[in-house]
């Protein structure tokens, strides 16, 4: 698989996770919806990293390398890039904070999904600018 093919496969996963998040939210399963919103943004960030033929081993490594490649060395909007760090913190709470993992609301899940959707859409726009559709 080429780096371009891997990147677009990861973007497809990002879209899937947005749908999974929305399905969970509509079913009243808010914590997992927040977690899946994070994974949508994570797979989108991972697509940019894979496109550059890089492969960090941790979530934090992907986020840091994404910031370097897409924001510092390119034209990805800084304010949108910060979404993934916020979602990462929420995901950890939703998945592992046993005292609050059932306290998530529809508004929390909706906000996480909205942020993730914005992030994924901006990654898609980044790919359109840097790897136009006729190039793959």
N, C-alpha and C positions, 0 to 999 in steps of 0.2 A: 504494500500500500504506500502510495506517495504521501508526502507531507500535506499536499493539497487535499487528497482524498480523505486523509485522517482528519484534517481540519473541518471539512464539510460533514463528515460523519459525526464529529463532536457537536457541531452546530445543530444537526438533526436531533441529537440527544438533548441538547438544551431546549429545543422546542417541545420534545416529548415531556421533559420535566416541568415545563410551564403548564402543559395540559394536565399532568398528574397533580400538580399543586392545586390547580383550579378545581379538579374533580374532588379532591379531598376537602377543599374549602366549602364547596357546595354541599358536601355530605356532613359538614359540621366537624370535620377532623382537622382542627386548626394547627396544632403543633406540627404534625407531619406536612401540612401544606406549607408552612414556613420553611421547614427543612428542604422540601423539594424545590421551593423557590430559590434557595441558596444553590442547590445543585444545578439548576438551570443556568445561573450566572457562572458557576464554577466550570461547567462544560463549555460555555461560550468563551471564557477566559482561556481554558485549556486549548481551545481551537486555535486561538492566536499564537499560543506558545508552540503548539505542534506545527503550525504553518511555518514557524521559524526554525523548525527541526530541533527543538529543545524539549527536554523531558525531565523536569524536576520530579522528585519522589513524594513530595508532601503537598497538602493543600496550600499551606503558607508559601511554599516554594513556587507553586503555580501562580498564586496571587502576586507575589513579589516580581517574578519574571514577567508576568503580564504587564504590570505597571511599568517596568523598565522598557519593554519592547513596544507597547502600544501607547503609553502616555509620554514617557520621557523621550524616547527615540522616535516617536511618531506623533499623530494628531488626534489621538483618542481624548475626548473631553475629560479633564481631571475630575470634575464634579460627578460625572457618571461612573468613572472608574472607582470612586470611593464607595459606591453601592455595595460592591462585593465584600468589603471588610465589614460593613454594617450587617449584611446578611449572614456572614460567617459567624459573627457573635450571636445572632439570633438563632442560627442553626444549632450551635453548641448548647444554648439554653433549652431549645425545644427538644433536642435529642437526649441530653444528659442531666439537666437540672431537675432532679426528681421532685423537688419542692414546688416548682412552678410549671412543670411540663404540661399540666392540665389547665393552666390559667390562660392560655392563648384564646383570643377572640376572633370573630369574623373580621373585625376591623384590622387586627394585627396581620391576619393571613392575607387579607386584601391588599394591605400596604406592602407586604413582602412580595407578593406576586406582581404588583404594579412596578415596584423597583426592579425586580428581576426582569420583567418584560422590557423595561426601558434599557437595561443593561444589554440584554440579548439583541434587541433591535439596533442598538448602537454598535455592537460587535458586527452584526450583519452589514450595517452601513460602512463600517471600517473595511470589511472585506470587499464591498462593492468599490470603494475608493482605491484599494490596494491590490485587489485581484478581481478585476472586472469579470462578469459572468462569461463573456466570450473567451476568456483566457483559461477556462477549465473544462 
